[in-house]
Amino acid sequence: MEHDHPLTGLRVVDLSTGIPGGYCSKLLADAGADVIKVEPPQGDPLRDYSDGVLFEYLHTSKRSIVLDLRASDDNDNDNDVDRATLLALYATADLVVESFEPGVIESLGLGFDALESRNARATMLSISNFGRGGPWTNRPASEFTLLAQAGSTATRGLPGRPFINAGGRIGDWMGGVNAGVAALAALRRAHACGRGDHVDLSLLEAVTPTCTNVQSLYGSMSGIYDAVPRLEVPSIEPTKDGYVGFCIFTGQQWNDFCVLIGQPELADDPDLANMGGRIANGERVISLVHDFTTAHTTQEVVEIATIGNGENIPTMDHFVERGVFTKNPGRGFLQPRVPYRITGHSTRPFTAAPSVGQHGRAIRNELARGRSADDPVPTVLASGGGAQGGARDTAADDAWPLAGVRVIDMTAFWAGPYATYTLACLGADVIHVESVQRPDGMRFGSVQPPSVAEWWEWGPTFHSANAGKRSITLDLTRDDGRALLRRLIEQSDVLVENYSARVMEQFGLTSDVVHAWNPRLIMVRMPAFGLDGPWRDRVGFAQTMEQVSGMAWLTGYADTAPMNARGPCDPLAGLHAAFSALVGLHLRERTGLGTHIEATMVETALNAAAEQVIEWSAHAQLLSRDGNHHHGIAPQGVYNVADHPEGTMGAVAVCVETDAQWRALVHLIDDVRLRDDRFVHVDERVAARDLFDEVLAAWCAPRRTDEAVQLLLSAGVPAAPVVGARYGDRNPQHDARGFFEAITHAVAGTHRIGAFPVVFGRQPPARFARPAPRLGEHNREVLGGLLGVDDDELARLSADKIIGTRPGG
């Protein structure tokens, strides 16, 4: 076989357009799948966007065939022939990815029923703005309006100025990696039970918790809903020659920062001990910070705090030394490599993205001759089963995709726990390993003061990222703790950790050691910057990734400093790590062996923010922030309205992405300034974006929120109210699809938690097996029930603080 990669032999038929479907199938192609992109005669619309370079990035290593799937008339049978060709492709596919508006693919006779009748083992993944079913199923929307509806847009902005969206269309990339995870999980179940499924992904659900820092849960647990967006203190600050970005999260980080800026006494000020206090005293703190930062160059302050942009990111020494950027094989621009590395297995080399229909003849010839003995053998996947593996075609077809898979979760904060949360949502038994000496830091992001009993059980982000898991405590600095972990590793399938790079070595838990204990283990490591390179030992949080990757550079007003995107890089990294774990499980079924995977946090951010590096290297165009404007879309903006209903911010988001939407807007507003023939071209519309802001602001100003949104939607123009960050869970679409599930926690009570944003066709209705665990809640259940530790030994371990249920100190 010429190539042997984890997904070699897997066939994907990609009917999607845009970033979410394109990135989903890119992830699959990069792992070795044969992705056949089906395009209309005029090609994917993304080919026309910015000279096609983003298309070239998303569609390396794929093949293209042109099929006209529109309904034909009585005098033309060509379309019928093309639909017949697609049905023949269905018969050979493992997965079909589509992003038509719900109902369209069924109207063409090409929906899941058509796929299942020709290939019972095949899966269809449908990507849409709101998912299938519910009152908003066919509502016009875009990434811009979805983030406004979710509550994300309301988290950014300055007093007296419009709320602003996160730059770089992060919601689309979030949807794409969610789709990739869903696809691999569904394929695993299909191979386990012998029957495919229809998988339904909602982009609104994908962005609501991840792009809002789960603010709706903060509202529910605190009772405070009308929080006003305020910048972190400190955040992105001016230096002598540019900007520097800080992320101060833990108490130790604040203490170290105070020393850095020459103000150690600030660390002793109780009013500044947490982010809320620093924000409340922002004017005083920022004055002292600027005294320091503006007296130094960015390089003098700290190298890693450099704010990345399309020009400087590829030159950063860490990325150069690690070979993070490579030349696109077709156009020669720079693009990031695959954001994970599997020890012992080379990454599939990129090949140039196809021209329109480039492989049509070859694909038709393949269909005509049928599968050949020379074709790669399809990947066969088993259900879980730890070191023993599992049987094929024996699982119930309504089983969860990862039923039988056991995951050791040695992660903390949000990125790592979100990876294992995703695996738990897919049915894995996830055991969260903490210690009483060092619990998961997100427990301390609590809505309760330390005077409240078990206040550490009130952390909203912890609850969101750890629902469905079990918790044990082990002191891994001591022999007894490591011995118990070894016994757990011997009975598990996956281990995920996101310590800084040196910690696992200090514990003696290197890849060689753990694979000697369990050769079938998939070990996923999530260092912030990688296991080698100049920045190896640096730690990083979501804001760090936003600053380094360039996401912050694209977020903000044109005349102010860059702004943080407010957290999406954590779940983005977690989802990529979950994807890589699933790739590892697929690979294990090919080889019988586990593997070691490095899923570097910053490289996932660089993949999602790749457009600005691509634009600079391809066109010498430095993309930059400009409020709500986007360099390829217009009009797009947030405009004030006449009322302020509960849960909204007195503004609406409007976005026009297509020529049809533009014509609808012109007809609705009926303003002579819009009736200019030049504006039929998107480039001319982008150039006139300030004029459109003026027209739309005047049109929205006298109207109520619901009136403005409904008029725009009825005309076919994407629009949404700017929803308050803590109200993003409150809409009839989420309620109809059951995305938020009420879960009762023994300490914190009952709250609604957002699930994985996918409905599997044969999935049980309840999404969560249990609430987020209390610290050490399952010590007896796991150590006693699974590992056989008796009561006397459990008592000794507790007395010696090897295990416990209360944080030390």
N, C-alpha and C positions, 0 to 999 in steps of 0.2 A: 504494500500500500504506500503510495507516494507520501501522504501526510497522515499522521496519527495524532490528533488532538482530542481533548476531552469529549467534544460533541461530534467527532467525525462520524459520518453516516446519518446524522440527523438532518432531515429535510424540512425547511421552513418556507412556506409560501407567504410572501409579504404583500398584502393588498393595501397597506396603510400609506398615508401621506403625513408630512409634518414631522416635528421633532420626536414626540413620544413614541410612535411606532417605529420611526427610523432608528432611534437610539436603542429601543428594545431589540430589534433585529440586528443592530450592530454588535450588541453584547453577545448575542448568540453566534453571529458570524465570527467574531474574534475568538470564540472558544472552539471553533472548528465546524459549525453547522454549515450546510449548503443552503444559503438563503437565495431564493429566487424572487426577485422584486418584479411584481406585475404592475406595469404602468399603462396609462391611457395613451392614445396616439400622440398627444402633445407632451407627454412626459410628466413626471411628478412636478407639481407647481414649485417645489423647493429648488428645482433647477434654475428657475428664473430669479431667484432671490440672491442679490449681491454676487452676480456673476457665477453662481452655482457652487461657490467654494464650501458652504456649509453642507450642501448635498454631497459633495465629494468626500467630506470628512465622515459623514454618517453612513455612507454606502460603499466604503472600501470592502473588498473581499466578497462582494455579492455578484449575482448574475441578474440580467434584466431581460424580460420578455414583454412585448407590447400586446395587450389584449383589450379590445374595445368591448366593455361589458354593458354598454347602454342597450336598452330594449330596441330591437330592430323593427322596421316596418315590413310590410308584405313584399316589398320589392328588393330587399337587401338581406341576404342570408349571412353576410360576413360576420355580423355580431353574434349570430347563433353559433357559428363555427368557433369564434373566440371563446364564447362561454363554454362550449363543449371541451375546448382545450383546457380551460381552467378546471372543469370537472375531472378531466383526466389527471391533471396535476393533483387535485384533491386525493385521488386514489393512491398517490405515491407519497403524500405528505405525512409528517408527524405532527406538524403544527401549522395553522393558518392564522396570521395576524391581520386584523382589519380595523379600520377607523372610519368607516362610513357613518353617516348619521343613523341612529337606531331605526331599524325598519327598512332601510334601503337595500341592504344586501339580501334580505329575505324577499323583497319585492322582485329582485332579479333572479330568484330561484337558486341563489348561491349561498344561502345561510347554513347554519349548523345542521339542519335536517339533511340538506343536500350532501354535506361533508360526511355525516354519519352513515348515510345510506351507501356510500361508496367506500368508506374506510372507517370501520367501527372503532379503531384504535386511535384515530386522529383527534386532536384538540383544536378548537377555535378560540382565539383570544380576541375579544371585542373591546376596543378602546374608545371611549366617548366622554364628552364633557361631564355628563351627569349620571352615566350608567343607564342601564335598560330598566325601565319601570319607574314609576313615580311621576308627579305632576310636571317636573321640569325636564323630562327626558329629551325633548326636541327643542328646548329653549336655545336661542342663539347665544354663543359665549365664545370667549377667547381666554388665553392664559391670563391676560390683564384683568378681565372682568371676574374670572374665577377667584383670583387672589383677593379682589375687593370683596366678593361675596363671602369668602372664607374668614375674613377678619385680618388678613395679613397686611393689606395696604394701610389699615388704620394704625399699625404699629410704627409707622415712619412718617416724619414730617416735622416742620417747625411752626411755632405759633404764627398765625396770620398768613400761612402759605399752604398750598394744597398738600394733602396727603400724597405720598409717592410710593410707587410700586418698587419692589426689588428689581435691580437691573439684571439683564441677561436671560430673561425668560426662565428663571429657575424652576417654575412650576411645571413647564414642559419636560425638563430633564428629570424632575422628580417623578413625573408620570411614567417616563420611559424606563427608569430603573425598576420601579414597582412592577411594570409590565414584564420586564425580563425575569424578575423573581417569580412572578405568578406563572409565567410560561414554563420555567424549569420545574416548578413544583407540580403543575398540572401534568406535565409529561412523565414525571416520576410516578404519579398515581396511575396514569394511563397504562404504563408498562407493568405496574404492580397488579392491576386488576384486569387488564386486557380490554379496557373500554375508555374511549376519550370523553371529553366533556366540553361544555360551552362555558368559557370563563369571561366574566363581565367586569371590566375595570372602569371606575369612575375617577376622572381627573379631579373633580371637586373634592372627593373623599381623599385623594392622594395628597392634596395640598392643605387641607383644613387643619389637621394637627401639626404637620411637619413644618409648614411655613408660618405658623403663628406661635411657636413655642408652647403648644397645647394650652393656650390662654383660656379657652373655655373651661378647662378643668381647674385652673387657678381661680376663676370666678366662682365655680361651684363649691370649691373647698374653702374659699376665704369669705364668700358672701359679698365680695367687692367686684362689681361688674363694670363700672364706668371709669376704668383706669385710663389716664391720659398718656399718650405716647411721649416718652422722654428719652433723650440720648443717654447711653451708658456714661458713667463718669469713673475713670477716664475712658475715652474711646479712640477716635482717630484725631490726632492733634498735630498742629503745624510745627515744623522744625525750621532751621535756618534755610534749608534748601528744598523743602518738600513737606511730606507728611510722615507720621509714624503712627502705627496702630498698636493699641494695647488691649488685652483681654484679662481683666482682673476678676477672678471668680472666687477662689478660696481665700481664707484668712491669711494663709502663708504667702500667697501671691501678693496680697495687699501690703503685708509687712515688707516683703522684698522690694515692692515698687516704691514704698516710702523711702527706703534706703537709697534706691537708685536715683531719685530726684533730690536727694539731700535733705529730706524732711522726715527723719525717723520718728519725730515726736507725733506725727499724724497717726502712726500705728497705735498709739495709746489712747486716741480719742474715740470714746464709745459711739459717738454720733456718726463716725465714718466706718464702723466695723463691717457694714454690709452695703450692698449696692443701693438699697433704698435710701440709706442715710447719706451716702455720697451724692446721690442725685438731689436730695433735698438741700444739701449744702454745696451744690454744684458750682456756684459762682466763686466761692472761696477756694474750693479744691482746684478748679480749672485754672485759676489765676496762678497758683503755686506750680501747677504742672507746666503751664506755658512759660513761666520764668525759667524753667529748666530746658524744655524742649526747644524753644526758640533761640536759645544760646548755643545750640549744638546742631551739627548736620545730622541728617537721618542716619548716616553710617555711624556716626559717633554715638548716637543714642543706643541703638541695638540693631544688628543686621537683619534679624528675622522680622522686625517690625516694619520693614519696608512695605509700602503699599504697592502691590503688583499691578501692572497694566500690560496690554498686549505687546508693548515694545520691550519692557524690561524683564518680564517673567522668564523667557527662555535663556537669558544671560545670567540668572542667579546661579552661584557656584554649586549649590546643592543639586539643582536640576541638571546642570551640565555634567557634573561628576557621575550622577546616577543614570544619565542617558534618557531622561524623561521625555524629551521631545525628539521626534523623528520627522523625516520629510515624507509628505504625502506622495505615494508612488505615482500619482497621475499628474498633479499640478505642481508639485515641488514645494508647496508651502509647509510650514511647520505645524505639527499636530502632536498632542500627547499620545504616549503609548497606552496599551491596555493597563488599567489601574490596579492590577493584581499580578503577582508572580507565583507560579507553582514550582517548587523545587523539583528539579529533575525533568521538567517538561518545558520545552521551549514554547514561547508564544507564537501563535500562527502569524506568519509574515503578512503584512498588509499587501493587497494587490489593488490596482487602480479601480476606482468606482466605474461601473459600466456606462457606456453611452446608451441612449434610449434604444431598447430592444436589441442590444448587442448580441445576446445569446439566444434569441428566439429560435433560429434554425436548429441549433444544437439541442435545445430543450425539447423541441418538437420531435427531433430524431430519437432522443432518449425515450420519449413517451411511445413512439411508434415501435421501437424494438423491445420495450420492457426492460426490467432490471437485468443487468448482465452479471456474470460471475466476477467481472473485474470491478464492479461497483463496490464501494465501501459497505461493510455490514452495518446495519443500523445498530445504534447503541441500545442495549437491553438493560433496563434498570430494575433493581429489586426494591422491596420494602426494606425497612430498617433492620435492626437486630444486633446492634453492637458489633463485637468482634466476630460473631457467627454469621452475620448477613441475614438475608431473608429469602422467602420463596417468591417466584414470579407468578403472575396471573392468579394469585390466590386471595388477594385482598378484596374486601367488599367495595363495590364501585362508589359507595358513599363515604368511604373512609377518608380521613384527612390525609393530605398529600404526604406529610412526614410522620404519620402514625408509626410508632415503633422505633423512631430515631431518638436517641438520648444525647443531649447537648450539655456540656459543662460550660457554664457562663462565668468567666473570670474577668468581667468587665465592670466599668463604673461610669458614672455621669450619664451622657445621653447617647453618644455615637455607638459605643459598644453594646450597651443594653438594647438599643433599637435594633441592632443586627439580630440579637437572640430573641427579642420580642417578636420580630418578623417570623423567625423559625417556630416560636411557640404558637403564633397565630395560625401557622400551617400544620399544627398538630404535633410538633416535637415536644418531648418531655425535657424542659429546660430547667436546670438546677443552677441557681444563681449563688455563686460562692463569694462570701464576704468574710470579714472577721470582726470581732468586737473591738479589736484595736484599730481597725481601719474599715468601717462600713462604707458602702457605696456613697460617695459624696453627695449625690442628688437627694439622699434622705434628709440632708441638712438644708436643702432649699425649701424649707417648710413654711407653711402659712400660719404656724402656731409658734409662740415664744417658748423658750426653754422652761418657763414656769408651768407649762401644761404637761401632764403625764404623757409619756411616749410621744413627745412632740416630733421626734424624728420619723414618725409614721405618717406625717402629714405633708410630704413632699409631692406636689402635683406631677412634676415631670417624672419622678420615680414611679408613681402609680401608673402613669401612662405607658412608660417604657418597660414595665415589668409585670403587667397583667398577664396571668396565665402561667407564671413561673412558680417554682419552689425555691426556698432560700435555706442554705445551710451556712454556718460559720466555721471557719478553720483558720487557725493561726499558722500560716505557711512559713513563718520564720523558724518554726520548731519542727523537730523530727516527727512527732506524733501527727501534727497537722499534715505534713507532706506525705506520710505513710497512708493516711486515709484518702488523700487526694489520689495517690497512686491506685488504690483499690477502685476508686470511682472511675478513673481513666480507663482501667482495664475492662470496664463494663459499659463504655460509652462509644458513641460514633463521632462526635464533633467536640472540639474544644475551641472556644473563642476567647481571646484576651486582648485588652487594649491598654496595658501598662506602658510606661515609657520603655524604650527598647532594651535597657539593661536589666529590668527587673526579673524577667523569667530566668535569665542566666544566673542571677543572684540566688534565686530559689533552687537552682539546679534542675530546672525544667526545660532543658533545651529540646529541640526537635529530636535529636538522636536518642535522648533518654526516654521521652514519652513514647516514641515509636518502638523502642525496645520493649516497653511495657504492653503496648497495643499496636501492632503493625497496621491495623485497619483504621486507626484514628485519623480524622481530618483535623489538622491543627491550623486554625486561622488566627493570624496575628495582625493587629490593627495599630501599628505605631503611627504617630502623628505625621512623621516625615520619612519613615522608612528605617530599615535595619542596618543601613550603611549610609555613608555620605557625611558631609560636614555638619549637617543639622541632626544627625542621628539621635543625640541625647536630649534634644529640645522637646518640651511638651507643647501641646497645642489644643485649643478648643475651637468650637465652630467659628467664633469671630476671628480667630487667627487665620483659619482657612479662607474665610471670606476676604480678609485683607491681603493675604499672600497671593491668592488665585486671581485677583482682579474683580471679584464680584462686588466688593465695596467700591472700587474705582468707578463702576458703572451705576452705583446707587447714590442718589442725592441730587441736589440742585446744581445747575451749571456754575453758580457763583459761590458755592460753599465747599467745604471739605467733603471728601467721600463719607458715606455712611455705611454702617453694617447692615447686612441683609436680615439680621436678627435671628440667626440660628439654624437655617435650613441645612447647613453643611454637616451637622451632626447626623440627622436621619439619612441624609444623602450618603454619607460614609457607611452608616449601618446597613443600608440596603445593598450597597455594592459588596460589603463583606458577606451578607447573607447570600447574594448571588454567587460569590466565589465559593462559599461553603457548599452550595448545591452543585456547582461545577465539580468540586472535589468529590462529592458523593457519586456523581455520574462517572467520574474517572475511576473511582474505586470499583464500580461494577464492571469496568473493562479490564482492570489490572488485578483486582483482588487485594490491593494494598491502599493504605491511607497515604496522606501526603501533607506537606507543609506549605501553607499559603501566606504570602505577605500581601495584605490588602491595605495599602498606605492611604491614610486619610486625605492628605493633601492632593494625591494624584486623582482621587475621585472628584475633588473640587475642580482640578484643572481640566478634567474631561468635560464636566458640565459647563465650565466657563471657557471652553476652547475657542469659541467664535472670535474673541478679541485678539488672541494670538494669531489665528488664521487670517483675520482681516489685516493685521499689521504685516505679516510675512508675505501675504499674497498681493496686497494693494497699497501697502505703506499707509493705511488708514488707521489712526489711533482712535478707537471707540472710547467715548467718555460719557459721563453722566450728564443728563439734561432734563431733570425732573421726570415727567412721565412720558416724554418723547422717546421714540425708538427709531433707530436709523433706517429701518425698512418698513415702517408702518405709520400711517397718518390718515385721519386724525386719531389721536389717542390722548386721553387726559382724564383728570378728575375735576368736577365742576360743582360748585355750591348750588344748593337748592333752597327752597323757601321754608322747609320745615325740618324737624329733627326728631323723628319718631324714636321711641325707645329701641335701643340696640343698633342704631345707625348713627352716622357722624355728620349728617346734614350735607352730604355730597353724593354724587353718582359717578361711576366710572364708565367711560364710553370708549369703544375701540372699533376701528374699521380696518379689517385686514384684506378684504377682497374688493374687486371692482363692483360686484353685485351689491355688497354692503354699502359701498360709496353711493351708488345710484339710489339706494333706498334712503340713505341719509339726506341726500339732496332733495328728494321728493318730499320727505317728511318736514324738513325745516323750511324749505321754500324761501331761501335767502338768496338774493341776486348775486351776492359775492361768491357763492358756491357754484354758480352756473357758468363756469369758465371751462372751455373745451380742453385747456391744458391739464385739468385735474383728472382727466380719464387715465392719465399715467401716474403710477404710484410715486415715481421720483419727483414729479411736480407737486404732488400732494405733500410729500415730506418737506419740500422746500417751503411750503406755505403753512406749515404747522402752527405758527404763531397766529395767523389769520383765523385758522379753524378754532383755536382756543378762544379767541375773542367771540366768534359766532356762537359756539356751543355754550360758553359761559353766559352770554346774554339770553340764549334760548332756555337754559336750565334755571336761571336765577328766579323767575316768578313761579316756577312749578313746584309742586310737592314731590317728595321722593318717589312715591309709588306711581304718580302720574307720569313723571319723566321717564322712569324705567319702563313702564308698560308701553308708552307710546313708542319708544325706541325698539323694544323687543317685538312689538306687533308689526313694525315695519321691517323687521329682519336684521336689526343692528344690535350687535352684542352690547349689553349694558347691565349694570348691577349697582345696587346701593353700596356705599362704603360702609360695611358692617363693622361694629365695634369688635375689637379683638376677642373679647370674652363672650361674644354672642354668636360666634361662628358655627356653633353646633345647632343653632335654633332656626331651622327652616323645614318646610314640608318635604323637601327631597330627602334629606337625611332621615327624617322620621319614617318616610315610606319605605326606605331601603334598609332600615334598621342598622345603619352604620354605627351610630353611638348606642352602646349597650349599657344598661344600668347594672352596676356591679356593687355588691355590698362588702365592705371591708370591716373587719371586727373593731378597728379603732376609729377610722376616719368616716365610717358610714357609707351611704349609698351615693354613688356619683356615676355619670355617664362617661364611658371611655370609648374613644374612636378605635375602630378595628383596622385590620389590613384592608385596603380599599378595593377588594375584589370579592365578587360572589361567584363561587363555583356552582355549576348547575345542580350538582347532587350533594351540595354541602348541607350539613345539619344547620338549623336556624340559629342556635346559640353559638356565639363566636369564641367565648372565653371559658376555659375550664375552671378558673378560679381568679380571685382578685390578686393584685400585687401582694407579695408575701411580706409578713412582718419579719423583722430581723431574726434569722435563725429559726423561723417558725417550723421548718421541716427537718430539724436536726434528728429527731427521733425517727421520723418516717423514712428518711433517706439513709442515715448512718445505721440505724437499727434495722429497719425493714429491708433495705436493699443490700447493705454491706454486712449485716449480721452482728453489729456491735451490741453487746448485752447492756442491761440497765446499769450494772455496777461500773462498767467501763465508761458509759455515757456520763455517769455522775462524776467520775474522776476527771474526765476531759473537761467538764463544766467547771469543776473546782479549780482546775489548773488554767482556766481561761483559754484552753485550746478551742472550745466552742462556747457559745453563750447566746443570749437573746437581748442584751442591753449594751449599748456602746460603752466602751471604757471611758473613764474621765467623767 
